[in-house]
Amino acid sequence: MPSLLTEKQRTELNRTVLSYLATTRGVSKEDVRRIQEELAPDEAELLESEEEMQRQGQILEKKWTSVVRLQRKVLDLESQIANLKLELENAGPGRKKNADPLNWLPRLPAKYSLSGHRQPITAIAFHSVFSVIASASEDGSIKIWDWELGELERTIKGHTKSVVDIDFGGPLDEILLASCSSDLSIKLWDPQNDYANIKTLTGHDHTISSVRFTPQGTHLLSASRDCTVRIWDVKSGYAVRTIHGHSEWVKTVAPSLDGQFVLSAGIDQSARIASFLTGEGKLAFIGHEHVIEHAIFAPKQANPFLAALEGLKEPIESAFSHSFDYIATASRDKTIKIWNARQEVVKTLVGHDNWVRQLAFHPSGKYLISVSDDKSIRCWDLSQMGRCVKTIPDAHNHFISCIRWAPEISSVNDDQSSSTNEQPPPPNNNNDTNDSSNGALSKKNTIRCVLATGSVDLDVKIWL
């Protein structure tokens, strides 16, 4: 096979290799001489100059480190090209009209970057009907924004310490905003009355870290550092049930799509499911190696994709199938785990370089979106065995603390089950999956291609 190098290039390469070997520990002069005689017998004068050998030997090291650096750069560029190809599918002036809602994913740049908070953003929540998003912050305030216009509407103050979480929901005829704080209180605000504080709920003994309305809107769930989850009656403002089970700080809480079960997780590295009606513990999911920051129920739309991860056509029937079949958890161990109702890990998604803070299922059920302290947004395609098909690096300038998908298009007279903002409302609980094409078309017409993230960089970003 003819050499790819010219005579001069070959001579320079031989000289450099011999010099590197001559200056390397563990290689004797006899070995170098022998290699020289076989490789470059005409370069005898090379080994006579110690200074020249040192200079030539360093050249090889520098060349090698340059090659490794360039290889890494090539891999990064190939990844960026792959992401850009995906974005081109929805690119152009008519992007919003032509985008397929069932496959839409966020892309750079963000439509709006909403600034105004004086300390890190802790939580965000979409109004279930109007183009309104609320943001909570460690500065003790809640800000209300119009996400379509990117404008601040008002600032709400009432908590005396950091506002840790917020959620829109409540009775069908009266959507409310709930907030919880390190000041040990939960407050209910009325958007129809200039966000007046209509109730303050007290009872937890330590920081309240999460609040979520039930899909029916009649009750509110809260999780606290006092190791408990409480269920509150929204109308009366009283705690009707306290759920025990966690041994340490409970970081997150979420209701099942039918409101029959309560999912919680936290510092004890476990996720637990309890009965909403009795508070009795039903399931425990143990497997993470660090704190679980977030846990959510998978929507029914995701079941075909998640069952395929198990090698199944459909989820195995269980006592919980009427409510849920899978959950997803995000942890400080930098992983995301998907679990079935048998408490088994179906898939572990690895890719983030720091704590994974929150998750959101795509309304189509095909994707799982995650945000992390590595400042990135990652999109995992559940139809491709959970492969990360898109990464938005440096989506924020600091840790990303929260993510929400806009609720599906509805009217004030529609079912408010999307008001939990944690996942899309369930399909028509009639178990009729035969007409999948009509179901997909109906879902496609109601999905809002809007995602929001909040960060320690003090900004809320709207991705359209």
N, C-alpha and C positions, 0 to 999 in steps of 0.2 A: 504493500500500500504506500503510495507516494506521500512524503511529508507535507504537511500544511504550512510549514515554516520555511522561510528562505534560509540560505546558508548563514547569513549574518545573524538572523534571529535564533537559529539553532545553536550557534556558537555562544551567543549571549546567555541563552538558557542553560547550557551546560556549565558555563563559568559560574553562573549564579547558584545552581544546585550544588556544585562542588564546594563553593565558598560557604554555603549554608551548612553543609555537612561538616566541613572542617572546623566550624566555630560552634558546633553543637556538642553539648556534653554527652558522653557515652559512646561517641563515635571516634575510634582510634585513627591516628594518622595513617597506619598501615591500611586500614579499610578504605580510607579516602583515596590513598594512592592507587589501590587496586581498582576502585570504581573509576578513577580518573583514566587509568590505562585502558579500561574497557570502553569508557564512554567518550573521552576526549583526550587521546594521547598527545595531541598537539598543544595542550594547555599547561605544560609543565611549569612555566614561569608563574602561573597563578598562585601556587601554594608557597611561593617564596616571599610574598609580601603579606605580613600579618594585617596591616592596615587595609590593604585592598580586599582581603578575605572578609574582614569585618563589614566593610561597606557593601560588598556584594551580597553577603548573607542577609543583611537588613532589608535589601531590596526585595528578596523573596517573601519575607514576612509581611512587608507593606503591601505587596501585590496580593497576597492571600487574604489579608483582612479586607482589602478593597473588593475582592470577588465576593466574599461573604456578605458584605454590606450591600453590594449591588444585587445579589440574589434576593436579599430580604426586600429591597426596594421593588424588584420585579414582582414578587409575590403580592406586595401591598397594592401595586398598580393593577395587577390582574384582578384583585378583589374589587378595587374601585370600578374597573371596567365592567365587571359582572353586575355591580349595583346600578351603574348608569344604564346598562342595557335593560334592566328591569324598570327603571324609571322612564325610559323612552316609551314604554308601552302606554303610559299615561301623560306623556309630555305634549307640549304644544299649546297654542292659544285656546283650543277647545278641550283642554284636559278635563275640566270638571264635567263637561257634558258627556264626553266619550269614555270616561273612566268607568271600569266595571266595578261596582260597589262590592261584589263578592270577592274580588281579588285586590281591592285597593289597599295600598300600604303608604305610610307617611314618607315624605321625601324632602330633601333640602331644597331651598331654605324654608324655614317655618314662615307661615303667612304673617303671624304677628308675634311680637315679643312684648309682653305686657309687664311694665315696670311700675313700681310704686311702693312696694313693701320695703321696710327698713331692715328686716331680718329674714332668714331663710324661709322659703315656702315649705309648709308641712303637708298640705292637702289641697285638692281641688275637687269640684263637683259641678256637673252640668244640671241645669234646670231641665226637667223632663219634657217641657213643651216649648218654652221660649229660648231664643238665642242668648242665653245668659249662662255665665260660668262664675262660680264663686271660688275664691282662693283664701286659704288660711295661712297664718304665719306665726313665727315665734315672736313677732312684735306685738302680739295680743290682738290683732285686728283681723277682720274679714273684709275682703274687697269684692265687689260685684262688678263684673265686666260684661259688655256686649261682645261676644266672640266673633260675630259677623263683621262688626265695624272696628274691632280692636280698641274700644274706648272704655274708660272707667266710668261706671254709673254712680257708685257710692261706696263709702267706707263705713263698715259697721264696727262699733266698739262697745264692749260690755264685759268681756273677760278681763281679769286682772293679771293673768299670766299667759303664757304661750297657748295659742289655739292649735290643738294637735290634729284634729280631724273634723270634717264637715260632710254633710250629705243632704240632698234634696229628697223629699218624699212626703209621706203623711196621708191623710184621708183623701179619697178620690176627688172631693169637691174643694179641697183646701190644701194645696201643696205648700209645705213648710221647708225651712232650712234648719237643720240641726247642727250644733257645734259642740265640741267637747274640749276640755282644757286641763292644763296642769293645775288650775285653781280648784280642781275637784268638782266642777259643775258641768252640767249639760244645759245648753240654752236652745230654745226653739224660737225661731224668728219667722214673722209673717210677711212674705214678699208682697202680698196684696195690700198691706198696710204699712208701706214704707219700711219694711223689715223691722217692725217693732218687735221687741222681745216680749213674747206672750207667756212664756213659762221658763222657769229655771228648775232643773231636776238635780237633786242632791242625794247622796247615799253612798257613793264610792269613798273609800278611805285613802286613796292615793291617785296619782295622775291617771286621767282617763285617756286612753290611747286610740280608741276607734269607736265610731258610731255608724250604724246603718239602719235605715228604715226597713221594715218587712215589706214584701211586695204588695201586700194588701193595704199598707199604710197605717194600720191601726196600732202598731207597736214599734218600738225603737230598741235596737240592741246596742249595748255598750260593753267595751272591754277595758280592763283597768290593770294598773300595776299592783293592785291589791289582790291579784291572782283570781279574780272572778269575772264572770260575764253576767250582766243584768238585762232583764227584759222589762221595758217600761210601757205602760199604757199611755199613748199619746194624748188622748182626750183628758184623762184625769191628771196625768203627770206623775202617777205613782209607780214604783217598782213592783211588778207582780210576781217576779221570779228571779232567783239568783242561782246561777249555774257554777258549780265548783268542779274541779278536776285538774286544773293546771297547778303546778307547784311553784311557779314563778310568774313574773310579769306577763300578762296577756297583751300582745301587741296588735292583734287584728281580729276582727269578727265579721261574719257575713251570713246572711240567711240563705237557705236553699230557695230555688225558684218558685216553689209552692209554699214557702214559709213554714214548712213542717220541721225543719232541722236547722241547727245553728252550728256553724263552723268557726273555730277559733284556733289561734296558734300564738306562740311567743317564745320567751327566753328559755323555757325548759326544752326547746328543740323538738317539741311535738306539736302536731295538729290534732284537734279533737272535734268530734261531732256529737252533739247532744240533741235530745228531743226538745222541740220548742214547747210542747204542751206540758211536759213533766220535768224538764231539766235533767233528765237521766242521761248519763254518758252512754253512747252507743258504739263509737269507733275511736281508735287512737292510731295515728300514723307516725311511726318513729323510724328515723333513718337519716335525717340530716345531722351534720357534724357541728353545726353552729346554730345560732338563733334563727328562728323562722320569722321573717319580717312581714310576710303577706301570705294569705291563703284565700282561694276563691273556688266556688263550685264551677264546674265546666257546664256550659249551656248544652241543651239537648242537641243543638246543631253540630256540636263537636263530636258527638258519640261515634259516628261512622269512622272518623279519622282516628280517634283514640282507641277504638276497638281494633282497628287495623294494626296499631302499634303492638297489640297483644297477639296478633296473628288470628284475630277473630273477625267474623262478618258483622257481628253486633255484640253489644255488651252482654255478659252473662247475667241472667236474671237474678235479682237479689231482693231482699226485703225493703231495700231503699230505692229500687228502680223507678218507682212512681215519682220520686223526688230528684234523684241524682244517680249518676253512675261513676263519675270521676271528679277528682278535685286536683288543683295545682297549687304548689307551694313554692315560695321564693325565699332564699336563705342567705345568711351572711357567709355560708361556706362556698359562695359564688356559683351555686347550682340552682336549677329549677327542677322540681320533681313532679311527675304526674302519677297519681295513685288511682287504683280502682276501689270499688266498694268492699273489696275483700282485704283491704289494707295492704295491698301489694304495690310496690313501685313498678309502674308500667314503663316509664322512661325517665332518664335523668339527662337534662339538657345542660351541656357544658360549653362555655364560651366567654362568659363575662370574666373580667379581670379583677373584680372587686365585689362588694356586697350587692346582691340583687335585692332591690327595694320593693318594687311592686310589679304586678302583672295585670294584663287585660286581654280577654279573649276577643278576637275579631267577631263581629256579629254573625258572620257566615259560619263560624265554628272552625274554619280551615287554618287559622293562624293564631298563635299566642304571641303577644307583644310584651316585652320586658324592659325595665329601666334599671339602671345600676349606678353605684358610686363610681364606676369607671367612665361616667359621663356619656354613655352610649345608649341608644335605643336598638334593641335587637328584635327581629321578626322571625319566628320559628314556624316553618311550614309543617303542620301536622299531617298533611297528605304525603309528605316526603320523609316519613319516619322522624319527624321533629328536626329536620335540618334547618340551620340558620341560613335563610335565603337573603336576608338583608340586614345590614348594620349601618346605623347612622352614627359615626364616631363624632365625639365632641358636639353632641346635640345641644348641650349646655356648656357653660364655662366652669361648672362645678358639679358636685354630686347631684344626680337626679333623684328626687325624693318621692315623686308620685306621678301616676299616669291615669287618665280616664278616657274612655271612648264615649263620644256623644250618644245619648239614647236615641232610639229609633224614632222616625218621624211619626207624630201622633197629634191628636188634638186634645183639648181639655176634657172632652167627653170620652176619650178612649181609656182603655185599661191602663192604669198607672203603674203596672208592674215593672216598667223600666225605670221607675224613679229611684231604685237602689243604685243605679249608675254602675253597679259592679259587673253586671252582665246584661245581655239583651233579654227581653221578655221571652218566656217559653212559647213554643208553638202551641196551637189550639188544643191542648190536652185531650185530643180525641184519638191519639195513637194511630191516626191514619197517615201512613207513610207511602202509600201506593202512588199517589200523584205527586211524585218528587219534583217534576218539572214545574208544575203550578206553584208548589211550595217555594221553590228556588226563585221563581219570578216574583212572588209576593214578597219574599225576604229582600230581594234586590231592590224593590221599589221603596222599601222603608228604611234602608240603611243610610245613615249619615256618614259621609266620608270626612269625619272630623275627629281629631285626636288632640288631647292636651297633656302637657307635662309641666311639672313644677320642680324648682331646683333650689339648692343652697345659694345659687348665684343671684337670688332675689327675683327671678323672672318666671313668668308663666308663658309658655309658648303654645301657640295654636298651629296645628298642622293640618292643612287642607289639601 
